[in-house]
């Protein structure tokens, strides 16, 4: 790269491009949002009057000064657009999910590896405050050995929209929308499970695609439950985690998405969650061994770790300018894609489906 500034072309200016990628790119030192490909130039110019707007990807790829192409378009377009960008010699970031199929993801990874180009997937919820807090609690052994984890991402959206996510198209539905977030977080904590069981439902009136899912992931001595629904109005726990020393329960979503939708930009202190969750722990876990007849529990606010979506693009800059590993590697993104697709296999077959990989991270945690 000739300069110490990475010139970025953003493809797509819908919810993902407008809410997440454009503001985070502009807030990242070392990145410059040079051009946006969009069929709605008025939206881009209203937010970023100095940024060039192009109607076609080919025009963006023809610009020799563009170093990095960020793809924030409907899921079924991720593969052809990323393939074209890699063919043009560009580095590529794809909004999650990676692709529609694991085979597409493998082809893109092989193409990027062969061309020595960066290929990364925007799994931004690795930098949610509640997830970072939970990861720290597990890493520090605060909960003891984790035996059950429930992760939910519920919404109340009773009306079916005309958006592509609600249409019967490849990569639509709630499993492809929210499943990658929850799967990636669990994969970061525990690695690949031994097996997965998925149940999908179409609950809303007039819905064409899944709007509710329940997924179970099996690890050694641990059961993970992932759920998401479009018809939950009452607050449900974002995380409910139980271990041999106590529990962690968190309500409410990480605030960063809401702040970005409101037009805020990342600043110092960004990502502090006002509702950090509750720890309920055994006050004397080492006393009396396992023969104690009574246990004294105490609850307190969890020591929250601030979230920071900006960490992702800061990592992209380091990867491109300093040769550091990308914040989300192609290997880990491909494993999440494998989980997403294997879940669909489970749903179609109506049974648990085993995975070839096993949870090596979990075994390391248990060996402490």
JOZI-V836701 format. One record per residue. RES is the residue in three letters. PHI is phi in whole degrees, -180 to 180 (none if undefined). D_LAST is the distance of its C-alpha to the last C-alpha in Angstrom with 1 decimal. Layout:
[[RES | PHI | D_LAST] [RES | PHI | D_LAST]]
This chain:
[[UNK | none | 43.0] [UNK | -76 | 46.1] [UNK | -121 | 45.2] [UNK | -95 | 42.3] [UNK | -123 | 42.9] [UNK | -91 | 41.7] [UNK | -87 | 44.5] [UNK | -115 | 43.2] [UNK | -112 | 45.1] [UNK | -101 | 44.0] [UNK | -107 | 45.1] [UNK | 104 | 45.5] [UNK | -136 | 46.2] [UNK | -87 | 45.3] [UNK | -58 | 42.6] [UNK | -66 | 39.7] [UNK | -66 | 41.8] [UNK | -77 | 43.6] [UNK | -82 | 40.8] [UNK | -102 | 37.8] [UNK | -70 | 38.6] [UNK | -58 | 41.9] [UNK | -67 | 40.8] [UNK | -71 | 37.4] [UNK | -62 | 39.1] [UNK | -68 | 41.7] [UNK | -84 | 39.3] [UNK | -88 | 37.3] [UNK | -59 | 38.6] [UNK | 98 | 39.6] [UNK | -115 | 40.5] [UNK | -132 | 44.0] [UNK | -77 | 45.0] [UNK | -94 | 48.1] [UNK | -158 | 49.1] [UNK | -128 | 48.4] [UNK | -95 | 49.6] [UNK | -157 | 50.8] [UNK | -89 | 53.7] [UNK | -126 | 53.9] [UNK | -61 | 54.7] [UNK | -64 | 55.9] [UNK | -68 | 52.4] [UNK | -66 | 51.0] [UNK | -67 | 53.9] [UNK | -67 | 53.8] [UNK | -92 | 50.3] [UNK | -137 | 50.5] [UNK | -62 | 54.2] [UNK | -92 | 53.6] [UNK | -94 | 51.5] [UNK | -68 | 53.3] [UNK | -117 | 53.3] [UNK | -119 | 53.9] [UNK | -85 | 54.8] [UNK | -131 | 53.3] [UNK | -62 | 50.2] [UNK | -56 | 52.5] [UNK | -67 | 53.9] [UNK | -66 | 50.5] [UNK | -67 | 49.5] [UNK | -74 | 52.8] [UNK | -77 | 51.9] [UNK | -72 | 50.8] [UNK | -82 | 49.4] [UNK | -78 | 46.7] [UNK | -93 | 43.4] [UNK | -127 | 41.0] [UNK | -111 | 41.8] [UNK | -107 | 39.9] [UNK | -105 | 40.6] [UNK | -128 | 40.6] [UNK | -123 | 42.9] [UNK | -53 | 42.8] [UNK | -55 | 40.1] [UNK | -68 | 42.6] [UNK | -94 | 43.8] [UNK | -58 | 40.5] [UNK | -64 | 40.9] [UNK | -65 | 44.6] [UNK | -70 | 44.3] [UNK | -66 | 41.2] [UNK | -61 | 42.8] [UNK | -65 | 46.0] [UNK | -66 | 44.2] [UNK | -65 | 42.3] [UNK | -60 | 45.7] [UNK | -85 | 47.2] [UNK | 84 | 44.6] [UNK | -93 | 42.8] [UNK | -76 | 39.1] [UNK | -137 | 37.9] [UNK | -118 | 35.8] [UNK | -117 | 36.0] [UNK | -65 | 35.4] [UNK | -68 | 33.1] [UNK | -77 | 33.2] [UNK | -48 | 33.4] [UNK | -148 | 36.3] [UNK | -90 | 37.7] [UNK | -130 | 36.4] [UNK | -67 | 33.6] [UNK | -65 | 36.4] [UNK | -61 | 37.8] [UNK | -62 | 34.5] [UNK | -64 | 34.1] [UNK | -63 | 37.7] [UNK | -65 | 37.2] [UNK | -62 | 34.0] [UNK | -63 | 35.9] [UNK | -65 | 38.9] [UNK | -65 | 37.0] [UNK | -62 | 35.2] [UNK | -66 | 38.6] [UNK | -96 | 40.3] [UNK | 56 | 37.5] [UNK | -112 | 37.5] [UNK | -71 | 34.7] [UNK | -137 | 33.9] [UNK | -139 | 31.5] [UNK | -115 | 31.2] [UNK | -80 | 31.3] [UNK | -90 | 28.2] [UNK | -67 | 28.8] [UNK | -77 | 26.7] [UNK | -66 | 23.6] [UNK | -113 | 25.2] [UNK | -70 | 26.0] [UNK | -61 | 25.1] [UNK | -66 | 23.6] [UNK | -68 | 21.3] [UNK | -62 | 20.2] [UNK | -64 | 19.7] [UNK | -62 | 17.6] [UNK | -59 | 15.5] [UNK | -65 | 15.0] [UNK | -62 | 14.1] [UNK | -70 | 11.4] [UNK | -62 | 10.0] [UNK | -83 | 10.4] [UNK | 77 | 8.8] [UNK | -60 | 12.5] [UNK | -91 | 13.0] [UNK | 74 | 10.0] [UNK | -81 | 9.4] [UNK | -73 | 12.4] [UNK | -115 | 15.0] [UNK | -153 | 18.1] [UNK | -134 | 19.2] [UNK | -118 | 22.9] [UNK | -127 | 24.4] [UNK | -125 | 28.2] [UNK | -139 | 30.8] [UNK | -106 | 34.1] [UNK | -139 | 37.6] [UNK | -120 | 41.1] [UNK | -131 | 43.3] [UNK | -68 | 45.9] [UNK | -96 | 48.3] [UNK | -76 | 48.0] [UNK | -96 | 48.7] [UNK | -97 | 50.5] [UNK | -74 | 47.5] [UNK | -62 | 46.2] [UNK | -65 | 42.9] [UNK | -98 | 45.1] [UNK | -99 | 47.2] [UNK | -80 | 46.8] [UNK | -138 | 45.7] [UNK | -58 | 42.9] [UNK | 82 | 39.7] [UNK | -92 | 41.0] [UNK | 91 | 39.7] [UNK | -73 | 36.7] [UNK | -64 | 34.2] [UNK | -80 | 34.9] [UNK | -83 | 35.3] [UNK | -105 | 32.1] [UNK | -54 | 30.1] [UNK | -59 | 29.0] [UNK | -61 | 27.7] [UNK | -70 | 25.5] [UNK | -64 | 24.4] [UNK | -64 | 23.5] [UNK | -64 | 21.3] [UNK | -65 | 19.3] [UNK | -62 | 19.2] [UNK | -64 | 17.8] [UNK | -77 | 14.9] [UNK | -127 | 14.1] [UNK | 80 | 16.5] [UNK | -80 | 19.2] [UNK | -77 | 19.5] [UNK | -79 | 20.9] [UNK | -159 | 24.0] [UNK | -139 | 26.0] [UNK | -130 | 28.9] [UNK | -125 | 31.2] [UNK | -123 | 34.2] [UNK | -111 | 36.7] [UNK | -141 | 39.6] [UNK | -117 | 42.7] [UNK | -101 | 43.5] [UNK | -81 | 45.9] [UNK | -62 | 49.6] [UNK | 82 | 50.7] [UNK | -72 | 47.3] [UNK | -98 | 47.3] [UNK | -130 | 43.5] [UNK | -61 | 40.3] [UNK | -129 | 39.6] [UNK | -157 | 36.9] [UNK | -143 | 33.8] [UNK | -133 | 31.0] [UNK | -124 | 28.2] [UNK | -114 | 25.4] [UNK | -119 | 22.4] [UNK | -105 | 20.6] [UNK | -122 | 16.9] [UNK | -64 | 15.0] [UNK | 63 | 14.9] [UNK | -149 | 15.9] [UNK | -118 | 19.5] [UNK | -109 | 20.6] [UNK | -118 | 24.1] [UNK | -118 | 26.1] [UNK | -141 | 29.6] [UNK | -153 | 32.5] [UNK | -150 | 36.1] [UNK | -97 | 39.4] [UNK | -130 | 40.8] [UNK | -124 | 38.6] [UNK | -93 | 40.4] [UNK | -85 | 38.5] [UNK | -60 | 35.2] [UNK | -119 | 32.1] [UNK | -67 | 28.5] [UNK | -67 | 27.2] [UNK | -133 | 23.6] [UNK | -137 | 22.6] [UNK | -128 | 18.9] [UNK | -122 | 17.6] [UNK | -137 | 14.3] [UNK | -73 | 13.7] [UNK | -111 | 14.5] [UNK | 158 | 17.3] [UNK | -133 | 19.0] [UNK | -128 | 20.1] [UNK | -129 | 23.6] [UNK | -132 | 25.6] [UNK | -108 | 29.2] [UNK | 88 | 31.3] [UNK | -87 | 30.9] [UNK | -52 | 29.9] [UNK | -79 | 33.3] [UNK | -64 | 33.6] [UNK | -60 | 35.4] [UNK | -62 | 37.9] [UNK | -67 | 38.6] [UNK | -65 | 39.2] [UNK | -63 | 41.5] [UNK | -80 | 43.4] [UNK | 91 | 44.0] [UNK | -78 | 41.7] [UNK | -114 | 40.2] [UNK | -57 | 36.8] [UNK | -137 | 37.3] [UNK | -56 | 35.3] [UNK | 87 | 33.2] [UNK | -60 | 33.3] [UNK | 92 | 30.7] [UNK | -77 | 30.2] [UNK | -86 | 29.9] [UNK | -72 | 32.1] [UNK | -125 | 30.1] [UNK | -78 | 26.5] [UNK | 99 | 25.4] [UNK | -123 | 24.4] [UNK | -102 | 21.3] [UNK | -123 | 21.8] [UNK | -127 | 19.2] [UNK | -68 | 19.2] [UNK | -69 | 20.7] [UNK | -135 | 19.4] [UNK | -66 | 16.1] [UNK | -96 | 15.7] [UNK | -92 | 19.3] [UNK | 81 | 20.7] [UNK | 59 | 17.6] [UNK | -94 | 18.3] [UNK | -100 | 22.0] [UNK | -68 | 23.1] [UNK | -80 | 26.2] [UNK | -127 | 26.0] [UNK | -127 | 23.5] [UNK | -98 | 24.6] [UNK | -104 | 23.7] [UNK | -136 | 24.5] [UNK | -110 | 25.0] [UNK | -155 | 25.2] [UNK | -68 | 25.5] [UNK | -71 | 22.4] [UNK | -74 | 22.2] [UNK | -71 | 23.5] [UNK | -100 | 22.9] [UNK | -61 | 26.3] [UNK | -84 | 26.9] [UNK | -166 | 28.8] [UNK | -64 | 30.3] [UNK | -63 | 32.0] [UNK | -59 | 28.8] [UNK | -61 | 29.5] [UNK | -73 | 32.9] [UNK | -63 | 32.0] [UNK | -69 | 29.5] [UNK | -64 | 32.4] [UNK | -61 | 34.5] [UNK | -62 | 32.1] [UNK | -65 | 31.7] [UNK | -80 | 35.5] [UNK | -94 | 36.6] [UNK | -119 | 33.8] [UNK | 79 | 32.3] [UNK | -72 | 28.8] [UNK | -63 | 26.8] [UNK | -67 | 28.1] [UNK | -64 | 26.2] [UNK | -129 | 26.1] [UNK | -79 | 26.4] [UNK | -61 | 28.7] [UNK | -64 | 26.0] [UNK | -69 | 23.8] [UNK | -65 | 27.1] [UNK | -67 | 28.2] [UNK | -66 | 25.2] [UNK | -65 | 25.9] [UNK | -63 | 29.5] [UNK | -64 | 28.6] [UNK | -63 | 26.9] [UNK | -60 | 30.0] [UNK | -74 | 32.3] [UNK | -65 | 30.5] [UNK | -59 | 30.6] [UNK | -63 | 34.4] [UNK | -60 | 34.5] [UNK | -62 | 32.9] [UNK | -62 | 35.4] [UNK | -66 | 38.4] [UNK | -89 | 37.4] [UNK | 67 | 36.4] [UNK | -158 | 33.3] [UNK | -63 | 29.6] [UNK | -121 | 29.3] [UNK | -79 | 26.6] [UNK | -111 | 25.1] [UNK | -71 | 24.8] [UNK | -82 | 21.5] [UNK | -128 | 18.2] [UNK | -80 | 15.2] [UNK | -64 | 13.2] [UNK | -61 | 11.5] [UNK | -64 | 10.4] [UNK | -63 | 9.0] [UNK | -66 | 6.8] [UNK | -63 | 5.7] [UNK | -72 | 5.5] [UNK | -86 | 3.8] [UNK | -73 | 0.0]]
